[in-house]
Amino acid sequence: MVDDTRSIAAWRKAIRHWRWLYQQSRPWESPTRYLLFHLLKSIRAHEKVSFRYAGARFWLFDTPLTHLMFFHASRWHGARDLRFLRQLLRSGDIIFDVGANVGSHAIPLARSLGPATQVYAFEPHPRIFSYLKANAALNRLDNLHLYNLALGHQEGEVCFTDLHTDDLNRVLAHPSPETRTLRVAAKRLDSLECAQQPLTLLKIDVEGYERFVLEGAEQTLQRTDFLFIEANAENTAEYGYSVQQLADYLRARGWRLYRLSDEGQLQPLPATPIVTDWENWVGTRAAPLLRERLAPAGIDVPIDDA
């Protein structure tokens, strides 16, 4: 009788849990995939499953970015960014992805642009890098080159957060005993052999550490056609600078900056940009070249007003 009572209680608890999950699934693009992920996770089978995203395959790791790729595939901000980058880039381009995470951008770009394109992906966190490496192996891409490194303004090691949320780990500006951390190798981009070539695109998404990556890439920037960089007012403040200073730094080096809108259009970045949360900036020192690249996609590149 006691066992029966416990069994009934367990079933009721399970029913309540799945009812709650059903409610949680409704805002996502694919509620079915949301529920499928949680079912697979409950039997510890999710990491044995791969899925297709943006023309490439990925393992169903339990990370926030992988979740978005799996059950919110076309609506999350990364999908919008990837659509823009595919309109900008061409076969034969050289692409650097700094803060590559599990490969949500680097892998689809390497696959869709073909073997003439070379993609260099940098991810410092060892666990997330192992996911990136596994996803890369799944796609068998000879034109994708992986580096388990942090990039910054000096060589050595940096203190890095060790959070389960793969999209929030970063170089820790102010280490404290309460924060789980690890040490990771750090290099200046200018010091790497792979950076001693012309770059088509330098993409940087490092949770506020962007200024220091740029400081370590002064020479590389001179050989780079386009920038795609995240500007996050809260994150930059943690490192003691503002998005205004980030914009000023780039403009002082000849970069013309644009905001990427939610609709995938470019808007000239104001002289005094106000970033309420975060946004992506596109940079170029040759606006006519940017216009030429984006014209077939119907994306206007204002030049006179930038």
NURO-657341 format. One record per residue (C-alpha): residue number from 1; residue in one letter; x, y, z. Coordinates in steps of 0.1 Angstrom, whole numbers, plus 5000, padded with zeros to 4 digits. Layout:
NUM, A, X, Y, Z
...
//
This chain:
1, M, 5000, 5000, 5000
2, V, 5029, 5024, 5009
3, D, 5046, 5016, 4976
4, D, 5013, 5023, 4957
5, T, 5009, 5056, 4974
6, R, 5045, 5066, 4966
7, S, 5040, 5055, 4929
8, I, 5008, 5076, 4926
9, A, 5026, 5106, 4942
10, A, 5055, 5102, 4917
11, W, 5032, 5101, 4888
12, R, 5013, 5132, 4899
13, K, 5046, 5150, 4904
14, A, 5057, 5140, 4869
15, I, 5024, 5151, 4854
16, R, 5027, 5185, 4871
17, H, 5063, 5188, 4858
18, W, 5054, 5181, 4822
19, R, 5024, 5204, 4824
20, W, 5047, 5231, 4836
21, L, 5071, 5223, 4807
22, Y, 5043, 5224, 4782
23, Q, 5035, 5260, 4794
24, Q, 5071, 5269, 4792
25, S, 5074, 5256, 4757
26, R, 5047, 5278, 4741
27, P, 5068, 5310, 4736
28, W, 5095, 5291, 4717
29, E, 5096, 5288, 4679
30, S, 5093, 5250, 4681
31, P, 5075, 5239, 4713
32, T, 5078, 5203, 4701
33, R, 5116, 5205, 4700
34, Y, 5116, 5222, 4734
35, L, 5097, 5193, 4749
36, L, 5118, 5168, 4730
37, F, 5150, 5183, 4744
38, H, 5137, 5180, 4780
39, L, 5126, 5144, 4774
40, L, 5160, 5135, 4760
41, K, 5177, 5152, 4789
42, S, 5155, 5134, 4814
43, I, 5169, 5101, 4801
44, R, 5204, 5115, 4796
45, A, 5203, 5109, 4759
46, H, 5205, 5145, 4746
47, E, 5242, 5146, 4739
48, K, 5239, 5115, 4717
49, V, 5215, 5134, 4694
50, S, 5226, 5157, 4666
51, F, 5204, 5182, 4648
52, R, 5206, 5205, 4617
53, Y, 5210, 5242, 4621
54, A, 5217, 5267, 4593
55, G, 5229, 5240, 4570
56, A, 5253, 5224, 4595
57, R, 5250, 5197, 4622
58, F, 5254, 5202, 4659
59, W, 5253, 5180, 4690
60, L, 5225, 5187, 4714
61, F, 5246, 5199, 4743
62, D, 5229, 5213, 4773
63, T, 5240, 5250, 4768
64, P, 5218, 5281, 4763
65, L, 5232, 5288, 4728
66, T, 5225, 5252, 4717
67, H, 5190, 5254, 4731
68, L, 5183, 5285, 4710
69, M, 5197, 5268, 4679
70, F, 5176, 5237, 4685
71, F, 5141, 5251, 4694
72, H, 5143, 5288, 4685
73, A, 5163, 5284, 4653
74, S, 5152, 5313, 4631
75, R, 5141, 5338, 4657
76, W, 5171, 5342, 4680
77, H, 5195, 5371, 4675
78, G, 5223, 5348, 4663
79, A, 5202, 5336, 4634
80, R, 5196, 5372, 4623
81, D, 5233, 5380, 4626
82, L, 5242, 5349, 4606
83, R, 5218, 5359, 4578
84, F, 5235, 5392, 4576
85, L, 5270, 5377, 4575
86, R, 5260, 5353, 4548
87, Q, 5249, 5383, 4527
88, L, 5282, 5400, 4533
89, L, 5307, 5372, 4528
90, R, 5318, 5353, 4497
91, S, 5337, 5321, 4489
92, G, 5374, 5326, 4494
93, D, 5371, 5351, 4523
94, I, 5392, 5349, 4554
95, I, 5370, 5350, 4586
96, F, 5381, 5353, 4623
97, D, 5354, 5345, 4649
98, V, 5366, 5356, 4684
99, G, 5343, 5342, 4710
100, A, 5331, 5314, 4688
101, N, 5312, 5295, 4716
102, V, 5299, 5262, 4702
103, G, 5303, 5273, 4666
104, S, 5269, 5288, 4659
105, H, 5284, 5312, 4633
106, A, 5318, 5297, 4624
107, I, 5306, 5263, 4615
108, P, 5277, 5273, 4592
109, L, 5299, 5299, 4575
110, A, 5327, 5274, 4569
111, R, 5302, 5249, 4555
112, S, 5281, 5272, 4533
113, L, 5310, 5293, 4519
114, G, 5330, 5263, 4508
115, P, 5366, 5250, 4510
116, A, 5381, 5282, 4495
117, T, 5370, 5301, 4526
118, Q, 5391, 5298, 4557
119, V, 5374, 5303, 4591
120, Y, 5394, 5307, 4623
121, A, 5374, 5302, 4655
122, F, 5387, 5312, 4690
123, E, 5370, 5300, 4722
124, P, 5389, 5302, 4755
125, H, 5367, 5282, 4779
126, P, 5379, 5245, 4778
127, R, 5345, 5230, 4782
128, I, 5328, 5251, 4756
129, F, 5358, 5246, 4733
130, S, 5353, 5208, 4736
131, Y, 5317, 5213, 4724
132, L, 5330, 5235, 4695
133, K, 5355, 5208, 4686
134, A, 5329, 5181, 4687
135, N, 5306, 5201, 4665
136, A, 5334, 5208, 4640
137, A, 5343, 5171, 4638
138, L, 5307, 5163, 4631
139, N, 5308, 5185, 4600
140, R, 5343, 5174, 4588
141, L, 5354, 5208, 4577
142, D, 5390, 5212, 4566
143, N, 5386, 5249, 4563
144, L, 5377, 5255, 4599
145, H, 5407, 5261, 4623
146, L, 5401, 5260, 4661
147, Y, 5420, 5278, 4688
148, N, 5415, 5273, 4726
149, L, 5427, 5307, 4734
150, A, 5416, 5340, 4749
151, L, 5426, 5370, 4728
152, G, 5434, 5403, 4744
153, H, 5460, 5431, 4748
154, Q, 5488, 5410, 4764
155, E, 5503, 5375, 4765
156, G, 5501, 5350, 4793
157, E, 5470, 5339, 4812
158, V, 5437, 5355, 4822
159, C, 5412, 5346, 4849
160, F, 5380, 5333, 4832
161, T, 5346, 5326, 4847
162, D, 5334, 5290, 4848
163, L, 5296, 5294, 4846
164, H, 5273, 5267, 4832
165, T, 5257, 5293, 4809
166, D, 5280, 5292, 4779
167, D, 5269, 5326, 4766
168, L, 5280, 5345, 4797
169, N, 5315, 5333, 4805
170, R, 5341, 5360, 4802
171, V, 5375, 5373, 4813
172, L, 5369, 5383, 4849
173, A, 5377, 5419, 4855
174, H, 5376, 5417, 4893
175, P, 5382, 5381, 4906
176, S, 5366, 5372, 4939
177, P, 5366, 5340, 4960
178, E, 5328, 5337, 4955
179, T, 5331, 5334, 4917
180, R, 5340, 5301, 4902
181, T, 5370, 5307, 4878
182, L, 5398, 5290, 4859
183, R, 5429, 5302, 4842
184, V, 5431, 5302, 4804
185, A, 5459, 5310, 4779
186, A, 5458, 5345, 4764
187, K, 5475, 5358, 4733
188, R, 5475, 5390, 4712
189, L, 5460, 5385, 4678
190, D, 5489, 5403, 4663
191, S, 5513, 5376, 4676
192, L, 5495, 5347, 4659
193, E, 5509, 5334, 4626
194, C, 5474, 5329, 4612
195, A, 5467, 5366, 4616
196, Q, 5496, 5376, 4593
197, Q, 5473, 5377, 4563
198, P, 5446, 5399, 4550
199, L, 5413, 5393, 4568
200, T, 5379, 5398, 4552
201, L, 5360, 5398, 4585
202, L, 5370, 5401, 4622
203, K, 5340, 5391, 4643
204, I, 5343, 5398, 4681
205, D, 5318, 5388, 4708
206, V, 5336, 5386, 4741
207, E, 5311, 5400, 4767
208, G, 5326, 5434, 4771
209, Y, 5363, 5425, 4765
210, E, 5362, 5438, 4729
211, R, 5384, 5468, 4735
212, F, 5413, 5447, 4748
213, V, 5410, 5423, 4718
214, L, 5412, 5453, 4695
215, E, 5442, 5467, 4714
216, G, 5460, 5434, 4708
217, A, 5451, 5435, 4671
218, E, 5463, 5469, 4660
219, Q, 5483, 5455, 4631
220, T, 5457, 5429, 4622
221, L, 5431, 5456, 4619
222, Q, 5451, 5474, 4592
223, R, 5447, 5442, 4571
224, T, 5410, 5437, 4578
225, D, 5381, 5447, 4555
226, F, 5351, 5444, 4579
227, L, 5344, 5443, 4616
228, F, 5314, 5427, 4633
229, I, 5315, 5436, 4669
230, E, 5291, 5435, 4699
231, A, 5286, 5467, 4719
232, N, 5271, 5461, 4754
233, A, 5270, 5491, 4777
234, E, 5267, 5471, 4809
235, N, 5295, 5447, 4800
236, T, 5320, 5474, 4788
237, A, 5314, 5492, 4821
238, E, 5327, 5462, 4840
239, Y, 5360, 5467, 4823
240, G, 5362, 5504, 4829
241, Y, 5353, 5518, 4795
242, S, 5321, 5528, 4777
243, V, 5306, 5521, 4743
244, Q, 5314, 5557, 4734
245, Q, 5350, 5550, 4740
246, L, 5348, 5518, 4720
247, A, 5333, 5538, 4691
248, D, 5359, 5566, 4695
249, Y, 5387, 5540, 4695
250, L, 5376, 5525, 4662
251, R, 5368, 5558, 4645
252, A, 5403, 5572, 4654
253, R, 5417, 5544, 4634
254, G, 5396, 5551, 4603
255, W, 5366, 5528, 4609
256, R, 5332, 5538, 4597
257, L, 5306, 5522, 4620
258, Y, 5270, 5511, 4614
259, R, 5243, 5496, 4636
260, L, 5227, 5464, 4625
261, S, 5190, 5467, 4630
262, D, 5166, 5439, 4639
263, E, 5154, 5440, 4603
264, G, 5190, 5433, 4590
265, Q, 5195, 5468, 4578
266, L, 5225, 5491, 4584
267, Q, 5221, 5525, 4601
268, P, 5250, 5549, 4606
269, L, 5262, 5549, 4642
270, P, 5256, 5584, 4658
271, A, 5286, 5604, 4669
272, T, 5273, 5598, 4705
273, P, 5258, 5563, 4705
274, I, 5233, 5554, 4731
275, V, 5232, 5516, 4737
276, T, 5204, 5507, 4761
277, D, 5212, 5470, 4763
278, W, 5234, 5456, 4736
279, E, 5237, 5457, 4698
280, N, 5260, 5447, 4670
281, W, 5281, 5471, 4650
282, V, 5294, 5466, 4615
283, G, 5327, 5484, 4607
284, T, 5345, 5492, 4575
285, R, 5373, 5515, 4563
286, A, 5360, 5511, 4527
287, A, 5323, 5519, 4526
288, P, 5320, 5515, 4488
289, L, 5333, 5479, 4492
290, L, 5307, 5472, 4519
291, R, 5280, 5487, 4497
292, E, 5291, 5466, 4467
293, R, 5289, 5434, 4488
294, L, 5255, 5441, 4503
295, A, 5238, 5455, 4472
296, P, 5226, 5422, 4459
297, A, 5208, 5416, 4492
298, G, 5190, 5449, 4489
299, I, 5208, 5463, 4520
300, D, 5216, 5500, 4517
301, V, 5249, 5513, 4530
302, P, 5247, 5550, 4537
303, I, 5280, 5567, 4530
304, D, 5276, 5604, 4531
305, D, 5258, 5604, 4565
306, A, 5281, 5579, 4582
//
